[in-house]
Amino acid sequence: MKRLLILGAGTAGTMAANKLAKHLPDWKITMVDQHQTHYYQPGYLFIPFGAYTPDEVVKPTKKFVPEGVELITATIDQVFPDDNKVVLEGGQELPYDYLIIATGTTPRPDQTPGMEDGLRDNVHEFYTYEGTTALGEKLKTWEGGKLVVQICEMPIKCPVAPLEFTFLADAFFEEKGMRDKVDITYVTPLEGAFTKPVASKHLGSMLDDRKINLEPDFMIESVDAEAGKIVSFDEREIPFDLLVTIPVNMGADFIAKSDMGDDLNYVPVDPQTLLSKKYDNVFALGDASDIPASKAGSVAHFAVDLFEKNFLAHIQGLPMTEAFDGHANCFIESGHGKGLLIDFNYDTEPLPGKYPLPGVGPFSLLKETELNHWGKLMFRWMYWNILLPGKELPLPALMSMAGKEKEAV
Ligand SMILES: Cc1cc2nc3c(=O)[nH]c(=O)nc-3n(C[C@H](O)[C@H](O)[C@H](O)COP(=O)(O)OP(=O)(O)OC[C@H]3O[C@@H](n4cnc5c(N)ncnc54)[C@H](O)[C@@H]3O)c2cc1C
């Protein structure tokens, strides 16, 4: 009996298990995750503003594990790829014929000097369940001052989430009648509001419209929580009363320990097939890989759709014919019940225009509409009921140019 081992039962690991289990009834499939809870991370954005309650973003992991698949709750300690085995904390050994690494990426406040000193006091984050819940409590009683939203380093998962947080904060304080008491600054290591020029121009002007200061090219060196300031390597200082940081994001530590990752513990893979560059029986899916696409649930979803066919070919010794293009599709909340949509891939940056979707769409690209906001909210239902169980969504896995307009920057 062949053994497939899936490390991580988050978005990508769970989708892959559901897609593959039905084709491999005679295989022993095992999943390992450190948590018994599955977190819907896109929902973390809404919790600080009271739009979602924490219990709306969690469900038991085992609810999404297909029948016949074993789920082990444990922390992964090390992979021995030359021996085809994984060792868990506590010493249990799991041999495999094929391995899928889907352990995602994690915010690491310990990577920036001084950041942990003020954590949950005047330094907050919304990239973890505990963090976003604590920030929600903080905002209930915060009386205003200097709010700094700051990204430490790219790549981060959902690279638009910090901008969305900033737009939602602007709307939240306005609706509370205290916007004049809050000075908002958006601090980024990028040279503009976003990674790609056309989107950066659109999103940057939205910051201007909302009187939000933009501080680009800021490479953080340290946080001085007591003095309330962040300091960059080129010795710029930005004062804050409340810092909402997106800490350095990194792949799991066991990847470094197993000597299978790059500097940030991401697994080098072929960007089209997600097969490890080093090991012919190891794939990395979702945020855990080093592909030059956004680290996003939508990317994991489109990639896993194609991976399913490739994996089934690969185990039969056939060539993998599907080529993933880095397709990402993200709604961007902009506040007051509106949002934007961006759709792009490895080669094509987010462009304005329309995103056709029969029955519901078209959605507007790079333009604020109420329909885009509803699209974002609908997504939670689709995540739990269609995506995680591995069912088909009527969305093409590869990006299409239909509806997109070319724009001079
Ligand atoms: C605030 C926020 C907003 C977001 N918004 C969006 C959005 O609007 N749209 C979108 O597409 N994406 C969004 N994302 C990103 C999306 O949630 C992730 O890209 C997606 O979950 C990646 O899936 P994954 O399976 O690679 O990783 P995850 O879903 O993070 O799963 C990784 C799993 O591995 C487990 N694990 C890690 N290390 C170990 C270990 N050593 N031992 C055992 N288990 C381990 C973890 O417990 C976890 O269950 C958002 C993320 C955040 C934080």
The ligand as a Tripos MOL2 file, in Angstrom:
@<TRIPOS>MOLECULE
LIG
   53    58     1     0     0
SMALL
NO_CHARGES

@<TRIPOS>ATOM
      1 C1         -5.3870   38.6290    7.9600 C.3       1 LIG1
      2 C2         -5.3900   37.7050    6.7740 C.ar      1 LIG1
      3 C3         -6.2560   37.9520    5.7180 C.ar      1 LIG1
      4 C4         -6.2530   37.1210    4.6030 C.ar      1 LIG1
      5 N1         -7.1300   37.3720    3.5830 N.ar      1 LIG1
      6 C5         -7.1250   36.5980    2.4830 C.ar      1 LIG1
      7 C6         -8.0410   36.8430    1.4070 C.ar      1 LIG1
      8 O1         -8.8780   37.7470    1.4740 O.2       1 LIG1
      9 N2         -7.9720   36.0460    0.3180 N.ar      1 LIG1
     10 C7         -7.0640   35.0180    0.2230 C.ar      1 LIG1
     11 O2         -7.0430   34.3260   -0.8020 O.2       1 LIG1
     12 N3         -6.1890   34.7510    1.2270 N.ar      1 LIG1
     13 C8         -6.1990   35.5110    2.3470 C.ar      1 LIG1
     14 N4         -5.3310   35.2420    3.3870 N.ar      1 LIG1
     15 C9         -4.2640   34.2460    3.1940 C.3       1 LIG1
     16 C10        -4.7330   32.8020    3.3980 C.3       1 LIG1
     17 O3         -5.3670   32.6460    4.6320 O.3       1 LIG1
     18 C11        -3.5100   31.9060    3.3030 C.3       1 LIG1
     19 O4         -2.7750   32.2390    2.1470 O.3       1 LIG1
     20 C12        -3.9040   30.4410    3.2260 C.3       1 LIG1
     21 O5         -4.5190   30.0700    4.4260 O.3       1 LIG1
     22 C13        -2.6790   29.5770    2.9310 C.3       1 LIG1
     23 O6         -2.9760   28.2410    3.0690 O.3       1 LIG1
     24 P1         -1.8550   27.2050    3.5330 P.3       1 LIG1
     25 O7         -2.5290   25.8860    3.5620 O.co2     1 LIG1
     26 O8         -0.6460   27.3890    2.7240 O.co2     1 LIG1
     27 O9         -1.4690   27.6390    5.0030 O.3       1 LIG1
     28 P2         -2.4170   27.6370    6.3280 P.3       1 LIG1
     29 O10        -3.8620   27.6890    5.9230 O.co2     1 LIG1
     30 O11        -1.8650   28.7020    7.1710 O.co2     1 LIG1
     31 O12        -2.1500   26.1930    6.9460 O.3       1 LIG1
     32 C14        -0.9100   25.7860    7.4530 C.3       1 LIG1
     33 C15        -1.1720   24.7000    8.4940 C.3       1 LIG1
     34 O13         0.0650   24.1010    8.8720 O.3       1 LIG1
     35 C16         0.0690   23.8810   10.2600 C.3       1 LIG1
     36 N5          1.4680   23.8490   10.7340 N.ar      1 LIG1
     37 C17         2.4360   24.7720   10.5230 C.ar      1 LIG1
     38 N6          3.5930   24.3840   11.0870 N.ar      1 LIG1
     39 C18         3.3620   23.1780   11.6650 C.ar      1 LIG1
     40 C19         4.1680   22.2610   12.4140 C.ar      1 LIG1
     41 N7          5.4690   22.4750   12.6680 N.pl3     1 LIG1
     42 N8          3.5840   21.1230   12.8630 N.ar      1 LIG1
     43 C20         2.2830   20.8690   12.6150 C.ar      1 LIG1
     44 N9          1.4730   21.6940   11.9170 N.ar      1 LIG1
     45 C21         1.9950   22.8410   11.4330 C.ar      1 LIG1
     46 C22        -0.7200   25.0510   10.8270 C.3       1 LIG1
     47 O14        -1.2670   24.7370   12.0940 O.3       1 LIG1
     48 C23        -1.8070   25.2600    9.7600 C.3       1 LIG1
     49 O15        -2.9990   24.5570   10.0410 O.3       1 LIG1
     50 C24        -5.3480   36.0180    4.5410 C.ar      1 LIG1
     51 C25        -4.4900   35.7670    5.6170 C.ar      1 LIG1
     52 C26        -4.5060   36.5840    6.7180 C.ar      1 LIG1
     53 C27        -3.5860   36.2990    7.8760 C.3       1 LIG1
@<TRIPOS>BOND
     1     1     2 1
     2     2     3 ar
     3     2    52 ar
     4     3     4 ar
     5     4     5 ar
     6     4    50 ar
     7     5     6 ar
     8     6     7 ar
     9     6    13 1
    10     7     8 2
    11     7     9 ar
    12     9    10 ar
    13    10    11 2
    14    10    12 ar
    15    12    13 ar
    16    13    14 ar
    17    14    15 1
    18    14    50 ar
    19    15    16 1
    20    16    17 1
    21    16    18 1
    22    18    19 1
    23    18    20 1
    24    20    21 1
    25    20    22 1
    26    22    23 1
    27    23    24 1
    28    24    25 2
    29    24    26 1
    30    24    27 1
    31    27    28 1
    32    28    29 2
    33    28    30 1
    34    28    31 1
    35    31    32 1
    36    32    33 1
    37    33    34 1
    38    33    48 1
    39    34    35 1
    40    35    36 1
    41    35    46 1
    42    36    37 ar
    43    36    45 ar
    44    37    38 ar
    45    38    39 ar
    46    39    40 ar
    47    39    45 ar
    48    40    41 1
    49    40    42 ar
    50    42    43 ar
    51    43    44 ar
    52    44    45 ar
    53    46    47 1
    54    46    48 1
    55    48    49 1
    56    50    51 ar
    57    51    52 ar
    58    52    53 1
@<TRIPOS>SUBSTRUCTURE
     1 LIG1         1 GROUP 0 **** ****
